[in-house]
Amino acid sequence: MLIRRVVLMLVVAGAVCFLCSCAPTRLTSHPATLGWKSVLADDLSNCTFKPGSWTYEDGVLTRKGGGDIWTKEVYGDFILDLEFKVAKQTNSGVFFRTADIKKWLHTGIEIQIHDSFGRAEPDKHSCGAVYDVQEPSVNAVKAPGEWNRMTIMAKDSMIYIVLNGEQIIDMDLNDWPEAHLNKDGTKNKFNIAYKDMARKGVFGFQDHGKPVWYRNIKVKKLN
């Protein structure tokens, strides 16, 4: 009887650990991504973009100019893991849960990709910020020309971001109940309160007129 109880306890503990590993409650470090799905097809067939504006060669997505690139597949709760590299003065962004790519500014959440290396005090436009809404806790971006690793987790109203091993964002969208108003009392440009942002939509990578590169773009759906 005792042996049966011990075995049962081990099975239950293993099941709990498995479930926890499959559906983490928060993100504090970069996860192992073995077996995760690649976001981009080799021929970019999962994407919508102006021909010639982006290329995907040797596993690297490169901005050439001519507009943003969007996935066709929709994602709700997820963990997105990727690497990016910027040039001097690069300004770009990673969008998620974008409900309408024609109205992307007000229907999607943008994580800032920016050459803000060396900035002492990060702000709401620094690399890793939830653009115009929440600044990163630390400035963790590397110098232009170096590859950075970023992991974004969206689970219901919670958003977590880890950049180069540092947790830089831990926020609850419900703390932004009014349009144009941030949690700290500052203004933002968005017509929709972040609390009311769509909970599912497409990923996007922004062309903001400067060079940017992405690679190893992998996702794990949580729902």
VENQUI-V289401 format. One record per backbone hydrogen bond with DSSP energy under -0.5 kcal/mol. CO is the residue of the C=O (numbers start at 1). NH is the residue of the N-H. E is the energy in kcal/mol with one decimal. If there is no record, write none. Layout:
[[CO	NH	E] [CO	NH	E]]
This chain:
[[1	5	-2.1] [2	6	-2.4] [3	7	-2.7] [4	8	-2.7] [5	9	-2.6] [6	10	-2.3] [7	11	-2.3] [8	12	-2.6] [9	13	-2.7] [10	14	-2.4] [11	15	-2.4] [12	16	-2.4] [13	17	-2.5] [14	18	-2.5] [15	19	-2.5] [16	20	-2.5] [17	21	-2.4] [18	22	-1.9] [19	23	-2.2] [33	36	-2.3] [37	219	-2.7] [41	44	-2.3] [44	47	-1.6] [46	72	-3.3] [46	73	-0.5] [48	70	-2.3] [50	53	-2.4] [53	64	-3.3] [53	65	-1.6] [55	62	-2.8] [57	60	-1.8] [59	216	-0.7] [60	57	-1.9] [60	62	-0.6] [61	214	-2.4] [62	55	-2.0] [69	205	-2.5] [70	48	-3.0] [73	203	-0.5] [75	201	-2.2] [77	222	-2.7] [77	223	-0.7] [78	154	-2.4] [79	220	-2.2] [80	152	-3.0] [81	218	-3.1] [82	150	-2.9] [83	215	-2.2] [84	148	-2.9] [85	213	-2.1] [86	145	-2.3] [87	90	-1.9] [90	115	-2.1] [92	113	-2.4] [93	95	-0.5] [93	206	-2.6] [94	111	-3.0] [95	204	-1.8] [96	109	-2.2] [97	99	-0.6] [98	202	-2.0] [100	103	-1.3] [101	104	-0.7] [103	106	-1.0] [103	107	-1.0] [104	108	-1.1] [107	99	-2.1] [109	96	-1.9] [110	112	-0.6] [110	131	-2.3] [111	94	-2.3] [112	114	-0.5] [112	128	-3.1] [113	92	-3.5] [114	116	-1.7] [116	119	-1.9] [120	122	-0.6] [123	126	-1.9] [123	136	-0.6] [124	132	-2.4] [126	129	-2.2] [129	112	-2.8] [129	131	-1.1] [130	133	-2.8] [130	134	-2.2] [134	130	-2.4] [138	140	-1.0] [143	146	-2.0] [148	84	-1.9] [149	164	-2.9] [150	82	-2.5] [151	162	-2.4] [152	80	-3.2] [153	160	-2.5] [154	78	-1.9] [155	158	-2.4] [157	173	-3.4] [158	155	-2.4] [159	171	-2.5] [160	153	-2.9] [161	168	-2.5] [161	169	-1.6] [162	151	-2.6] [163	166	-1.8] [166	163	-2.8] [166	168	-0.6] [168	137	-2.0] [169	161	-2.0] [171	159	-2.6] [171	173	-0.5] [172	175	-2.4] [173	176	-2.0] [176	195	-2.3] [178	181	-1.2] [180	188	-1.0] [182	185	-1.8] [186	182	-3.4] [190	180	-1.2] [193	196	-1.8] [194	197	-1.2] [201	75	-3.3] [202	98	-1.9] [203	71	-2.5] [204	95	-2.9] [205	69	-2.0] [206	208	-0.7] [211	87	-1.0] [212	63	-2.0] [213	85	-2.2] [214	61	-3.5] [215	83	-2.4] [216	218	-0.9] [217	39	-2.5] [217	40	-0.5] [218	81	-3.1] [219	37	-1.7] [220	79	-1.9]]
